[in-house]
Amino acid sequence: MTRILAAAALLASLAACNTVEGIGRDLSAGGAAISDISQDVRHRSHPVHPQQTYSYY
């Protein structure tokens, strides 16, 4: 019985490592996508939302 519990604990810990690794890769890919988009916006020749002048009178 002890060996079964030890094997189950080992399998659970290995599964958790794979899950954390997968989440880390997903977060890294999301960060890279945000970085790419921000670089594209920075290098545009015109602003995304041009400033408008408002007259209050």
Helices and strands as residue ranges (DSSP letters): H 2-42
